[in-house]
Structure formats: structure tokens, C-alpha cells
Amino acid sequence: MVFGNIDEVQAGLAAQDYVCGRALATVVFLGLKLGRPLFLEGEAGTGKTEIAKAIAASLGRRLIRLQCYEGLDSAAAVYEWNFAEQMIAIRAAEAAGGADASALKTELFTEDYLIERPLLQAMRPQAGGAPVLLIDELDRTDAPFEAFLLEALSDFQVTIPELGTVAAPEPPIVILTSNRTREVHDALKRRCLYHWVDYPDFEREIEILQARAPEAATALSREIVAFVQRLRSEDLFKRPGVAETIDWAKCLLALDVINLSPEVIADTLGAILKYQDDIQKLEGSEAKRILDAAKADLVPA
């Protein structure tokens, strides 16, 4: 399956319960059409990772995820040799009376002992077409890894000294995400189509919540979204994302909550706020103040 136009992108993602605006759908369409990587930047919990999953599911492609972290290097991202299995093979050869050193070396550095990491996996032929390669939270890595990634994504090939160059028969669909804890180098951004994934407006967040928690009553969904949107305007260390909105709705449903109250909010704040300092700010009358303002924002459904 391929997307013929922007409307088909929105429909295809909606079929995977991912609701996106036309601007994001346009970037996705162009990225797929032109074969360009997508660079999605925004606050945590705004749906950057989820869109890669939705694209892979809607296209029927394999999703390969490289989760970035501080200290990530090319070895962990591309391949490693299975040293434990190689040592077993060496011991077995010694026990059998020894073997020619050069022949044993050739045998040890073959595909049988190769552990493929995400970047190498993405270069391999896949059933159903090129995979979706998600390079998640790139901002957690450092400049040397960015430089390596720039080269790998330019040619869509990697070199294994013992085996040679592995080139992708069809370039993978590449999606890079960043929470912007630091700036990613311009050279890498220039290779990509860029989009800032922002918090959704009220109506779109209602759509998202209805798609991800359809069992929630309309009135409760509207109160949840109105409260979360008001909460994002407060001076918080970490504002709740859409993921937290969905989690909170599911928690409230599990408690059989019909409508929000200051007491219910106080009991379930851990679903939407992840820092104690932020939770303390909503103690006492603050939760009621924000809830009253949120309800005042609501118009009849």
C-alpha cells in the first residue's frame, strides 16, 4: 500500500488511530514521495514516536527502532560480533585437534556470528518492502554519532570490514525524532524534511482521545482535555503531553469516574504529572481553580 495524496495519508493514519493535522500529513506524504528522511521535533508525549508506528502499520512495513541514549556508538547501532559464540567455536576447534588459524579466522567472521543492530537490519531486504527506520530521541546522543549517522543516511550503506559493504536495495523510510533537549546539527537537519510536532488544539485532542479511549463518554473526554489544556498553560517543570491525556483518561475509566472533581484530580495526578514539584503546585485549591477555569472554557457539546 502507498499513499496517493495527502488525504490518503490522513485516512491511513486515522485507520491506525493516529489523528494528525494536514501540515504533518503533508510532510509525511512528501517524505515518502521524495524518499527523504523526516525529522520530527517537539515536546515529549506529542506523538512523534507513534507516527512512525502508524506509518509502518498502515503501509504494512516492518518497524525497526533505534532508541538513542547518551554514549550510543556505531557498534551498538550497526552490528556486533557474537564473541561468546566465537569463543565456543574456538574451544571446539581446539578440542577437535586444532585447525588452521587463517581458516578458523575466516569461519569466525561470517554471517553466522554477526549480531545485526537496527541500522544494519534496515539495510537488509525486507518482505513487503523497505522498512520504517525510527531513530528515536536523537538529541540524547552526541556529535560523533550524528556525524556517523549523516554518512550512513547519505548512502544508505554500511561497511563491515570483515564482510564488506552492505547497501540497502531500497532505502528505508527514515523518521528521526528529538525532544530538543539539545540542538541537532544543521548538517543532519538539511538532509531531512522538518516538522515541529506541537500540542494539539482542543478539538484535535478530543479526536485523539476518542480514537485511543473510545469508551470514554463525550462529557468526560471534554472535561479531561479542557483540564489538561489549561494545565499546560501553568508554570510547570514538565507539561503533560497527549500520551498523558490518554493515560489519565484510561485511569479515570478504570475508576468509573463520570466527571472530574478536585478530589478525583488529586487522587490521579500521578497519571498526568511526573514530577513531585509539579504535583505539589496543584495541591489545595489550585486543582479546583484550574478545573473551574477549564469548565468555563467548555461550550455545550
PyMOL commands that set and color helices and strands:
alter all, ss='L'
color gray80, all
select helices_A, chain A and resi 6-14+22-34+48-59+74-77+83-95+101-108+111-113+118-123+138-140+143-155+186-190+202-212+218-232+242-254+262-271+276-281+286-297
alter helices_A, ss='H'
color red, helices_A
select strands_A, chain A and resi 38-41+63-67+79-81+114-116+132-136+157-160+164-167+173-178+193-196
alter strands_A, ss='S'
color yellow, strands_A
deselect
rebuild
show_as cartoon
